[in-house]
Amino acid sequence: MSNDNKSSDGFTYHKIGKVAKASGIEAQTIRAWANQGKLDCKRATSGHRLFPFTPTLENTITWTKSHCGWKNS
């Protein structure tokens, strides 16, 4: 997929919209969590946030949801 970026570290990185869609969490919330250091990301040369597709990303989202009082609607 064109939104994916394979890095030299071996991870595939995804733009925030893809992470939001896959997780069911608003992009604005993911952006805030990244700004707060709750989710790791890097910046593309274009300035877009890129999130590594790792079990850590999924675990961090799950943990953050449970510790921030997230309630699925």
C-alpha positions in Angstrom: 0.0 0.0 0.0 1.3 3.4 -0.9 0.8 4.8 2.7 3.3 2.3 4.1 6.9 3.0 4.5 9.5 0.3 5.1 12.3 1.6 7.2 15.9 0.5 7.6 15.0 -0.8 11.0 12.8 -3.5 9.4 9.4 -2.1 10.5 6.6 -1.0 8.2 5.4 2.4 9.2 1.8 3.6 8.7 0.2 7.0 8.5 -2.1 8.0 11.3 -5.3 7.5 9.2 -4.5 3.8 8.7 -3.7 3.3 12.4 -7.0 5.1 13.3 -9.1 3.0 11.0 -7.4 -0.3 12.1 -7.8 0.6 15.8 -11.2 2.3 15.8 -9.7 5.3 17.5 -10.0 8.8 16.2 -6.9 10.2 14.5 -7.0 13.2 16.8 -6.8 10.9 19.8 -3.8 9.0 18.4 -2.1 12.3 17.5 -2.6 13.5 21.2 -1.3 10.2 22.5 1.8 10.5 20.3 2.3 14.1 21.5 2.1 12.8 25.1 4.6 10.1 24.4 2.1 7.3 24.8 2.7 6.0 21.3 5.9 5.9 19.4 6.1 7.5 16.0 8.6 9.1 13.7 8.2 11.9 11.1 8.3 11.5 7.4 10.2 14.2 5.4 6.7 15.5 4.6 6.1 16.0 8.3 3.5 13.2 8.6 3.6 11.0 11.7 4.4 7.4 10.9 3.7 4.6 13.3 5.6 1.3 13.3 3.5 -1.8 12.8 4.6 -3.8 15.8 2.9 -5.8 18.6 4.0 -2.9 20.8 1.8 -0.5 18.9 -1.3 -2.7 19.4 -0.4 -3.4 23.1 0.2 0.3 23.7 -3.2 1.2 22.2 -4.9 -1.5 24.2 -3.1 -0.4 27.4 -3.8 3.3 26.8 -7.5 2.7 26.1 -7.8 0.8 29.4 -5.9 3.3 31.5 -7.5 6.4 30.0 -11.1 5.3 30.7 -11.8 4.6 27.0 -15.3 3.3 26.4 -16.2 1.9 23.0 -19.5 3.3 21.8 
